[in-house]
Amino acid sequence: MAATPDVRPVGDLPDSIGKTAARELSLHGITSLKEVAAHSRKELLAIHGVGPKAIAILGETLRAKGLEHRGQ
């Protein structure tokens, strides 16, 4: 199995989401918390490599910045 390239840091996304989630979000044009907030949790979970752990970390980070996912 090939190693997953580590593209972190990606914008202001927290490194703790993991390298796979960071890479996949970046490939989908999501490179900032503001862009994360423009999507619902369901939309983000539909991206291969973005799982519940990354969604929880992103949600906590959004709340800390006074932001929230779209559709909340």
N, C-alpha and C positions, 0 to 999 in steps of 0.2 A: 504494500500500500504506500502511495506517495505521501510525503509529509505535506501538511497544510501550510501554505505560505502565511507568514505572520505580517499583515499589512498595518498593524497597529503602530502608532495611534491613527485613528480615523476621526478627523475633525475633533469635536468635543465629546464624542461618545466615550463612555467609560471603558478602559481596558479590561475590566473585570467581566465584560460580556463574553469574552473568549475570542480567540483568533478566527474561528470558523464563522461565528455570527458577525464579527466585524467585517470580515472579507465579503460575506454574502450581502450584508446591508450596503456596503460600498458598491458592489457590483450592481445593485438595484438603485443606485443614485442617492442612497440615504447616508449622508456623512455628517449630519449634525442633529442635535437634540430637537431643534426646531422642525427638521424634516421627519424625525421620529414622531413628533407630536401631530404631524399632519396625517398620520396613519392610525388605524384602529389596531388593537392588540391582535385581532383575528387576521387582519391583513399582514401584519408582521410575522405571525406564526405560520402563515402560508409560505413564507420564504424558506426554502430548504436551508437548514443549518442554523435557523433562529428558533430556539426552543423556549420552554417555559422559564428556565433559569435566566436567560438573556432578557426575556420580557419582564421578569420581576425586577431585575437590576435596572433596566431602562425606566420602568415605572417609578421606582424609588428616586432615580436621578431626575426624572421629569418633575416629580412633586417637589423635590428640593430646590428646583429652579423656578417653581411657580407655574409649571406647564402641565398639561395632561394630554393623553391620547385623544385623537379625534373620535367623536361619537360617545363621549362620556358625559 
